[in-house]
Amino acid sequence: MPCSANSSRGGCECQWEGTAERRGLTLAIPPAVRRKLASPMGDPYSLFDPDDYRREPDPEPDGEATTPELAVLAKLDRDKTLVKGSDERPARQVCLHSLDKAHIARYYADIVGKGMKRAYGGPLAWVELFAGPGMLKVKDLGTFMPGSPIEAVKIDSPFTHYVFADADPRCVKALQARLDETKVDATVHPVIEGDANSAAVHDAILEAIPRNALLVLYADPAALDFKFSTIEFFAERYEHLDLLINLPVPGFVRALRAGHEGKASGVLNHPAPAEIIGPTSGKAGTSLRDWFERQLRVLRYEHFESEVIRQHEKRVPLYDLMIASRSEKATKFFREALLRGRDGQTRLNLF
Ligand SMILES: C[S@@+](CC[C@H](N)C(=O)[O-])C[C@H]1O[C@@H](n2cnc3c(N)ncnc32)[C@H](O)[C@@H]1O
């Protein structure tokens, strides 16, 4: 059955009901909570990307986290979305809306690669901190497609440098194998296993990417995991740093309304982020976006553009895919990427 937000068997946010039973767990779920979880959209304002709830069993565990911290991060993701890929390696299960994000990211990479290789003159670097395993399974279609790192290296005019990192050792191993199988005319750094916000990962990227590079940093976390301190770290060291960010605005609103400020605080760079939206504001999302932009402006970011990624059936907003840059060119490229349909053809804005 195709994934539908109306279905409690859909496998993304809406597949909570029944999961405990399927796994043989005896969780007592109160009727009110059960109703809510089984509601048409599950919980559209969940803290997490709805892709994060999987139905299929994990593929064979084939890697061990090297530190207790990484084990925690890896387990978080392992318990959610990894399924067996078409090549038997782990793949990330996603819903249709993730394709919208994937297409924009790929076209953005393609346009920057073509537009800036000659125009910029220096090194051109693509870095992903939440890289995933390199393959997506589109649950709604039952098909497989390359993950964002593979898409990024396969563009017609590749960047000169690529760095990918992920906290889950199984994603690291699978992505490395898939990259090894992909012919790329560029320097592809060995995939880094580590927390995107850790000094170890930051230092490895500094070592791999020359400071004069035009660096596109793509951060596609599944939860509130991309800390503002990480943005600061790179923004202070790379003058030409463009940020392509999955910003889970509804997730923030939901978390803050529920009194969970901890993770949001680190991402939004605010000691008490509930203050940003106030107790009753009807424009909580707008306030959050404004706040986040203001934080970036402090780092001399002046150009912003974003696209709201929506759940397909009900068109409920799930997260923003945003670009932030010190150069106007990046937002122009992003708008060009938005104009391309899924088939890669540019749509003419006739009206
Ligand atoms: C949404 S997926 C990325 C999907 C990828 N953009 C794609 O399209 O193929 C997020 C990834 O972040 C990883 N992750 C979660 N927390 C992390 C952290 N703190 N640091 C690095 N990676 C993390 C997960 O293991 C997961 O593979």
The ligand as a Gaussian input file, in Angstrom:
#p B3LYP/6-31G(d) Opt

LIG

0 1
 C       18.166000      12.959000       7.200000
 S       19.550000      11.876000       7.192000
 C       20.499000      12.522000       5.878000
 C       20.011000      12.073000       4.538000
 C       20.825000      12.550000       3.384000
 N       20.806000      13.998000       3.274000
 C       20.299000      11.971000       2.071000
 O       19.505000      12.623000       1.392000
 O       20.683000      10.864000       1.716000
 C       20.391000      12.372000       8.650000
 C       21.662000      11.574000       8.968000
 O       22.281000      12.228000      10.080000
 C       22.940000      11.256000      10.866000
 N       23.119000      11.877000      12.197000
 C       22.227000      11.997000      13.204000
 N       22.756000      12.719000      14.206000
 C       23.993000      13.079000      13.802000
 C       25.030000      13.863000      14.374000
 N       24.896000      14.439000      15.555000
 N       26.156000      14.047000      13.657000
 C       26.319000      13.485000      12.440000
 N       25.373000      12.739000      11.854000
 C       24.227000      12.537000      12.521000
 C       22.070000      10.040000      10.823000
 O       22.835000       8.878000      11.045000
 C       21.483000      10.126000       9.407000
 O       22.207000       9.301000       8.538000

